[in-house]
Amino acid sequence: MSDIKIQKPEGKLGILLVGLNGAVATTFTAGLLQIRNGFGKPFGSLTQMATIRIGKRIENNFPMIKDFVPLAELEDLVVGGWDINNYDCLEAAKEARVLNEKDTESVSKELERILPMKGVFDKNYVKNIDGTHIKKGKNKYELMEQLREDIRKFKNENKLNRAVVIWTASTEIYITKNSVHQSIESFEKGMKENHPDIAPSMLYAYASLAEGIPFINGAPNLTVDIPAILELAKKNSVPVAGKDFKTGQTLIKTVLAPMFKARMLGLKGWFSTNILGNKDGLVLDEPGSFKTKEESKLSVLNTILQPELYPDLYGNFYHKVRINYYPPRGDDKEGWDNIDMFGWLGYPMQLKVNFLCKDSILAAPIVLDLVLFMDLAQRAGLNGIQEWLSFYFKSPIHSPNVVPEHDLFIQQMKLKNTLRTLMNEETITHINAKLA
């Protein structure tokens, strides 16, 4: 049982979106306003629509998650953030072309009032886009301090009690950990010296944690998962989570791969390709950014299938991931998976998946859930990496001495058991098959 004391979610909660004018952020923001005004329902959101079992099955106790744990109310959320282009959220949502006009016009007045603060941007890290609404400073440390001031100002102007910062911006180029990332001291020195391995996303993370604000990384960038940022999170008792929202193709993989392993079905090859035409597709058309995304997407199968334990089944499978920029599709992504597998006596089988989806429609409820759960974590005194939120990420950050969990259903069990523990309820183990 737990003796955790959770502070009540009193007052307003700010949501600071990095990439406020992007497709994910505008889809989330417009959707939140729609739901608050009674024009739509929060499909895809665990915090708003899912139940959680409490006690034994025979007790038939299945409260809604939002009634079981003390989450912030949707009416208390205040949206803001940063972007490298200076136009309001209504104009940005129209440009993203994810939502129908009726879904933006019905909340147009509220969207028009949401304007971005100047963003931190360096084309060296995201080569295929440009911006005009960009901060200037003599070094990266100064830019980080400007972000801290933005957070303080936003909280004061909106009379916020709490806030969460979430990266919904573009994928940066691939960066590996090195000495500049090893400690707070080396990182601050690196910011002052404009070290090239300190990307803009790291500045947002550092500023957020320095202000005692939870930070979520929704992209595959090397951002939070470096020793300096994790050290700061621990020092200031702030939760962090990431990375890379688990939406289309990888969501499918984290369902199918556990099924193969559960039934001891072998895998010869898994070929995945995508076509999409939004800004994300444009960014990923550049090799440096694609490398970052590729590493995130490739990590899933090896971790789930454990080829070192099952060499006959998974010791030599071929895994290829492709993302193709195709402008006519916009945010309507199409993913194809061809899976070559084998069963009894090695006889071959195939499975093919064709997933047509809107990336931002899948990501928007993830943004909502993560913000509400991270605010809960902060009020419960949880700090550092929130591994119980791995459910939402392609490449979940984790403690260095453990293997990350990718199986969607194990992730879901961990998430719900964490909520049970926070509320001083028994976790579900299924040990007693008749009652558990």
Phi, psi and omega per residue, in radians:
M1 nan 2.773 -3.047
S2 -1.837 2.604 2.972
D3 -2.036 0.466 -3.136
I4 -1.234 2.333 3.066
K5 -1.798 2.122 -3.114
I6 -1.813 2.152 3.067
Q7 -1.163 2.552 3.127
K8 -1.208 2.563 -3.139
P9 -1.409 1.131 -3.070
E10 -1.449 2.511 3.070
G11 1.384 -2.885 -3.029
K12 -1.566 2.511 3.075
L13 -2.001 2.116 3.116
G14 -1.512 2.454 3.031
I15 -2.024 1.927 -3.128
L16 -1.801 1.888 -3.079
L17 -1.654 2.153 3.005
V18 -1.483 2.049 -2.969
G19 1.639 0.770 -3.034
L20 -1.003 -0.532 -3.084
N21 -1.692 0.132 3.140
G22 -1.370 3.015 -3.075
A23 -1.108 -0.779 -3.132
V24 -1.114 -0.842 -3.069
A25 -1.138 -0.756 -3.129
T26 -1.238 -0.601 3.075
T27 -1.135 -0.737 3.080
F28 -1.092 -0.861 -3.040
T29 -1.117 -0.850 3.117
A30 -1.084 -0.692 3.123
G31 -1.132 -0.736 3.098
L32 -1.026 -0.783 3.133
L33 -1.152 -0.700 3.079
Q34 -1.005 -0.852 -3.091
I35 -1.133 -0.749 3.141
R36 -1.099 -0.555 -3.124
N37 -1.571 0.058 3.088
G38 1.383 0.304 -3.117
F39 -1.630 -0.237 -3.087
G40 -2.680 3.025 3.128
K41 -2.102 2.604 -3.043
P42 -1.437 0.977 3.110
F43 -1.038 2.427 -3.140
G44 1.658 -0.142 -3.073
S45 -1.779 2.069 3.073
L46 -1.151 -0.696 -3.074
T47 -1.125 -0.466 -3.068
Q48 -1.792 -0.455 -2.978
M49 -2.184 -0.238 -3.054
A50 -1.591 2.693 3.024
T51 -1.833 2.948 3.068
I52 -2.414 2.316 -3.134
R53 -1.389 2.321 3.080
I54 -2.077 2.217 3.133
G55 1.425 -2.845 -3.097
K56 -1.365 2.749 -3.124
R57 -1.009 -0.665 -3.098
I58 -1.141 -0.295 3.124
E59 -1.382 -0.335 3.066
N60 0.920 0.839 -3.098
N61 -1.945 1.808 -3.070
F62 -2.257 1.271 3.120
P63 -1.250 2.754 2.987
M64 -1.151 2.501 3.110
I65 -0.980 -0.714 -3.093
K66 -1.179 -0.351 3.068
D67 -1.618 -0.325 -3.087
F68 -1.492 -0.744 3.133
V69 -1.947 2.616 -3.088
P70 -1.380 1.528 3.119
L71 -1.658 2.732 3.026
A72 -1.098 2.528 3.079
E73 -1.371 2.583 3.131
L74 -1.049 -0.555 3.139
E75 -1.163 -0.327 -3.093
D76 -1.678 0.091 -3.120
L77 -1.560 2.353 3.122
V78 -2.145 2.129 -3.028
V79 -1.721 2.367 3.024
G80 -2.728 -2.916 3.088
G81 2.623 -2.841 -3.040
W82 -2.143 2.623 2.983
D83 -2.702 2.791 -3.114
I84 -1.634 0.045 3.012
N85 -2.215 2.437 -2.962
N86 -1.790 1.415 2.944
Y87 -2.518 2.791 -3.020
D88 -1.279 2.947 -3.034
C89 -1.188 -0.468 3.091
L90 -1.177 -0.854 3.110
E91 -1.074 -0.709 3.138
A92 -1.141 -0.723 3.136
A93 -1.114 -0.672 3.105
K94 -1.145 -0.699 3.135
E95 -1.173 -0.603 -3.131
A96 -1.180 -0.511 3.078
R97 0.984 0.683 3.041
V98 -1.606 -0.841 -3.064
L99 -1.629 2.654 3.033
N100 -1.213 2.727 -3.087
E101 -1.009 -0.648 -3.120
K102 -1.104 -0.515 -3.109
D103 -1.400 -0.326 3.042
T104 -1.681 -0.645 -3.109
E105 -1.161 -0.586 -3.110
S106 -1.154 -0.347 3.091
V107 -2.187 0.478 -3.000
S108 -1.092 -0.684 -3.092
K109 -1.107 -0.729 3.130
E110 -1.214 -0.679 3.125
L111 -1.146 -0.648 -3.125
E112 -1.110 -0.473 -3.093
R113 -1.428 -0.167 -3.110
I114 -1.657 1.926 -3.081
L115 -2.084 2.525 -3.078
P116 -1.443 2.592 2.885
M117 -1.393 2.767 3.133
K118 -1.077 2.395 -3.112
G119 -1.660 2.826 2.985
V120 -1.590 2.173 -3.053
F121 -2.547 2.477 3.055
D122 -2.503 2.048 -3.054
K123 -1.081 -0.323 3.095
N124 -1.111 -0.395 -3.074
Y125 -1.743 -0.389 3.065
V126 -2.434 1.637 -2.860
K127 -1.386 -0.368 -2.982
N128 -1.705 0.137 3.073
I129 -2.306 2.844 3.115
D130 -2.297 2.877 3.085
G131 -2.619 2.812 -3.121
T132 -2.129 -0.173 -3.040
H133 -1.903 1.268 -2.873
I134 -2.218 2.403 3.093
K135 -1.231 2.664 3.063
K136 -2.160 2.488 3.118
G137 -2.846 2.803 -3.078
K138 -1.269 -0.407 3.086
N139 -2.751 3.083 -3.076
K140 -1.211 -0.502 3.081
Y141 -1.107 -0.754 3.123
E142 -1.122 -0.694 3.098
L143 -1.124 -0.695 3.093
M144 -1.079 -0.735 3.118
E145 -1.127 -0.587 3.065
Q146 -1.136 -0.660 3.084
L147 -1.136 -0.688 3.084
R148 -1.058 -0.744 3.115
E149 -1.123 -0.663 3.072
D150 -1.033 -0.764 -3.126
I151 -1.100 -0.802 -3.139
R152 -1.088 -0.752 -3.122
K153 -1.133 -0.764 -3.138
F154 -1.098 -0.722 3.115
K155 -1.112 -0.751 -3.120
N156 -1.194 -0.794 -3.084
E157 -1.140 -0.547 -3.100
N158 -1.795 0.136 3.105
K159 0.899 0.894 -3.091
L160 -1.524 2.505 3.002
N161 -1.485 -0.602 -3.049
R162 -2.586 2.966 3.090
A163 -2.709 2.822 3.028
V164 -2.380 2.410 3.067
V165 -1.866 2.338 -3.118
I166 -2.371 2.255 3.129
W167 -1.437 1.950 3.032
T168 -2.070 0.312 -3.084
A169 -1.543 -2.990 -2.981
S170 -1.264 2.817 3.096
T171 -1.312 2.213 3.124
E172 -1.493 2.964 3.132
I173 -1.137 2.807 -3.097
Y174 -1.245 2.219 3.115
I175 -2.283 2.416 3.071
T176 -1.811 2.675 3.129
K177 -1.146 2.447 3.031
N178 -2.588 -2.896 -2.972
S179 -1.091 -0.519 -3.114
V180 -1.165 -0.356 -3.093
H181 -1.645 0.012 -2.895
Q182 -1.390 -0.393 -3.100
S183 -2.699 2.870 3.074
I184 -1.025 -0.738 -3.100
E185 -1.117 -0.829 -3.123
S186 -1.159 -0.584 -3.130
F187 -1.232 -0.767 3.117
E188 -1.132 -0.680 3.061
K189 -1.090 -0.741 3.125
G190 -1.110 -0.668 3.085
M191 -1.090 -0.744 -3.120
K192 -1.201 -0.445 3.136
E193 -1.738 0.163 3.136
N194 0.938 0.845 -3.139
H195 -1.063 2.328 -3.072
P196 -1.178 -0.316 -3.140
D197 -1.615 0.223 2.976
I198 -1.859 1.830 -3.070
A199 -1.505 2.831 3.119
P200 -0.947 -0.676 -3.118
S201 -1.054 -0.570 3.118
M202 -1.178 -0.563 3.110
L203 -1.168 -0.724 3.078
Y204 -1.082 -0.769 -3.126
A205 -1.101 -0.783 -3.110
Y206 -1.125 -0.775 3.128
A207 -1.069 -0.754 -3.133
S208 -1.074 -0.871 -3.091
L209 -1.204 -0.595 3.091
A210 -1.101 -0.490 3.098
E211 -1.585 0.069 3.136
G212 1.315 0.462 -3.067
I213 -1.910 2.268 3.086
P214 -1.014 2.552 3.137
F215 -2.237 2.377 3.137
I216 -2.143 2.271 3.102
N217 -1.805 1.894 -3.126
G218 -1.574 0.033 3.136
A219 -2.031 2.941 -3.122
P220 -1.436 0.149 -3.127
N221 -1.011 2.640 2.883
L222 -1.302 1.774 -3.000
T223 -2.305 -1.166 -3.092
V224 -1.554 -0.567 -2.978
D225 -1.457 0.955 3.007
I226 -2.271 2.620 -3.057
P227 -0.967 -0.664 -3.092
A228 -1.100 -0.780 -3.119
I229 -1.205 -0.730 3.133
L230 -1.166 -0.606 3.074
E231 -1.117 -0.733 3.125
L232 -1.155 -0.685 3.111
A233 -1.054 -0.767 3.120
K234 -1.170 -0.762 -3.110
K235 -1.033 -0.733 -3.079
N236 -1.713 0.112 3.108
S237 0.963 0.977 -3.098
V238 -2.186 2.387 3.074
P239 -1.375 2.594 3.048
V240 -2.332 2.709 3.129
A241 -2.668 2.742 3.101
G242 2.861 -3.103 -0.009
K243 -2.350 2.689 3.065
D244 1.324 1.790 -3.121
F245 -0.891 2.312 3.134
K246 -1.555 1.761 -3.064
T247 -1.975 -1.720 -2.910
G248 -1.323 -1.597 -2.954
Q249 -1.122 -0.707 -3.129
T250 -1.225 -0.558 3.031
L251 -1.015 -0.769 3.104
I252 -1.082 -0.745 -3.121
K253 -1.090 -0.656 -3.097
T254 -1.344 -0.067 2.991
V255 -1.731 -0.808 -3.066
L256 -1.278 -0.767 -3.100
A257 -1.037 -0.743 3.066
P258 -1.073 -0.570 3.096
M259 -1.135 -0.761 3.105
F260 -1.030 -0.810 -3.094
K261 -1.207 -0.656 3.141
A262 -1.059 -0.604 -3.124
R263 -1.760 0.130 3.124
M264 0.959 0.767 3.040
L265 -1.654 2.315 -3.053
G266 -1.396 2.835 -3.141
L267 -2.244 2.205 3.061
K268 -1.700 -0.649 -3.114
G269 -2.906 2.649 3.120
W270 -2.430 1.912 3.139
F271 -1.866 2.162 -3.122
S272 -2.154 2.288 3.041
T273 -2.419 2.660 -3.113
N274 -2.341 2.586 2.885
I275 -2.172 2.338 3.054
L276 -2.717 2.728 -3.014
G277 -2.207 0.240 3.125
N278 -1.471 -3.001 -3.116
K279 -1.110 -0.553 3.082
D280 -1.072 -0.745 3.096
G281 -1.101 -0.698 3.114
L282 -1.112 -0.790 3.130
V283 -1.074 -0.753 -3.085
L284 -1.331 -0.100 3.050
D285 -1.283 -0.199 3.112
E286 -1.641 2.265 -2.998
P287 -0.986 -0.645 -3.113
G288 -1.131 -0.776 3.101
S289 -1.220 -0.670 3.124
F290 -1.089 -0.650 3.126
K291 -1.008 -0.726 3.112
T292 -1.087 -0.797 -3.142
K293 -1.177 -0.705 -3.111
E294 -1.059 -0.763 -3.140
E295 -1.048 -0.692 -3.138
S296 -1.151 -0.780 -3.081
K297 -1.290 -0.535 -3.096
L298 -1.345 -0.382 -3.002
S299 -1.247 -0.322 -2.964
V300 -1.160 -0.909 -2.973
L301 -1.127 -0.804 -3.125
N302 -1.018 -0.703 -3.093
T303 -1.216 -0.693 -3.142
I304 -1.262 -0.807 -2.986
L305 -1.425 -0.358 3.082
Q306 0.896 1.114 -3.099
P307 -1.031 -0.435 3.122
E308 -1.184 -0.442 3.103
L309 -1.613 -0.440 -3.080
Y310 -2.251 1.126 -3.046
P311 -1.102 -0.579 3.137
D312 -1.163 -0.520 -3.078
L313 -1.626 -0.708 -2.950
Y314 -2.321 0.228 -3.038
G315 -1.295 -0.245 -3.041
N316 -2.551 0.636 -3.135
F317 -1.448 2.684 -3.126
Y318 -1.830 2.272 -3.087
H319 -2.241 2.109 3.141
K320 -2.262 2.362 3.102
V321 -2.176 2.310 3.103
R322 -2.281 2.481 3.010
I323 -2.235 2.162 -3.067
N324 -2.059 2.196 3.109
Y325 -1.358 2.106 -3.079
Y326 -2.410 1.587 -2.977
P327 -0.885 -0.634 -3.097
P328 -1.024 -0.411 -3.080
R329 -1.384 -0.408 -3.074
G330 1.011 -2.307 -3.116
D331 -1.461 -0.070 3.129
D332 -1.441 1.586 -3.079
K333 -1.430 2.563 2.990
E334 -2.182 2.187 3.126
G335 -2.015 2.336 3.070
W336 -2.027 2.352 3.030
D337 -2.194 2.229 2.978
N338 -1.981 2.127 -3.059
I339 -2.096 2.093 3.063
D340 -1.773 2.037 -3.046
M341 -2.255 3.037 3.104
F342 -2.589 2.707 -3.111
G343 -2.279 -2.500 -3.045
W344 -0.774 2.188 3.137
L345 1.109 0.263 3.102
G346 1.452 0.206 -3.123
Y347 -1.185 2.331 -3.028
P348 -1.334 2.629 3.029
M349 -2.480 2.836 3.080
Q350 -2.349 2.606 3.007
L351 -2.327 2.318 3.137
K352 -2.179 2.344 -3.125
V353 -2.172 2.290 3.063
N354 -2.142 1.840 -3.047
F355 -1.900 1.976 3.065
L356 -1.829 2.080 -3.018
C357 -2.640 2.890 2.956
K358 -1.757 2.054 -3.114
D359 -0.935 -0.795 -3.031
S360 -1.265 -0.512 3.074
I361 -1.163 -0.624 3.086
L362 -1.304 -0.557 -3.069
A363 -1.424 -0.557 -3.035
A364 -0.989 -0.846 3.111
P365 -1.167 -0.448 3.047
I366 -1.122 -0.740 3.102
V367 -1.014 -0.832 -3.123
L368 -1.058 -0.883 -3.099
D369 -1.055 -0.788 -3.102
L370 -1.116 -0.725 3.118
V371 -1.064 -0.832 -3.106
L372 -1.172 -0.704 3.139
F373 -1.239 -0.639 3.120
M374 -1.212 -0.612 3.045
D375 -1.136 -0.706 3.052
L376 -1.043 -0.783 3.134
A377 -1.042 -0.747 3.138
Q378 -1.098 -0.753 -3.122
R379 -1.257 -0.370 3.098
A380 -1.562 -0.021 3.119
G381 1.386 0.291 3.070
L382 -1.425 2.350 -3.135
N383 -2.351 2.938 -3.102
G384 1.316 -2.724 -3.043
I385 -1.207 2.245 3.105
Q386 -1.715 1.419 -3.079
E387 -1.148 -0.371 3.122
W388 -1.177 -0.223 3.092
L389 -1.707 0.234 3.085
S390 -0.999 -0.442 3.107
F391 -0.829 -0.531 -3.011
Y392 -1.692 0.008 -2.966
F393 -2.200 2.533 3.048
K394 -1.205 -0.719 -3.041
S395 -2.261 1.229 -2.993
P396 -1.090 2.297 3.082
I397 -1.247 2.619 -2.980
H398 -2.664 2.899 3.068
S399 -1.087 2.536 -3.052
P400 -1.108 -0.365 -3.070
N401 -1.696 0.168 3.122
V402 -2.233 2.769 3.068
V403 -1.537 2.367 3.136
P404 -1.151 2.584 3.104
E405 -1.698 2.187 -3.127
H406 -1.972 -0.338 -3.129
D407 -1.071 2.067 -3.030
L408 -1.002 -0.647 -3.034
F409 -1.398 -0.559 2.989
I410 -1.180 -0.709 3.087
Q411 -1.038 -0.759 3.139
Q412 -1.113 -0.731 3.110
M413 -1.094 -0.723 3.122
K414 -1.114 -0.724 3.123
L415 -1.066 -0.878 -3.079
K416 -1.215 -0.613 3.095
N417 -1.176 -0.564 3.055
T418 -1.125 -0.743 3.106
L419 -1.098 -0.722 3.100
R420 -1.068 -0.771 -3.133
T421 -1.094 -0.742 3.130
L422 -1.041 -0.569 -3.092
M423 -1.721 0.267 3.050
N424 1.081 0.655 3.066
E425 -1.940 2.727 3.112
E426 -1.140 2.427 3.051
T427 -1.326 2.739 3.133
I428 -1.594 2.147 -3.135
T429 -2.091 -0.328 -3.121
H430 1.111 0.401 3.138
I431 -1.209 -0.741 3.059
N432 -1.541 1.717 -2.989
A433 -1.078 -0.502 -3.085
K434 -1.361 -0.562 -2.995
L435 -2.067 -0.500 -2.961
A436 -1.250 nan nan
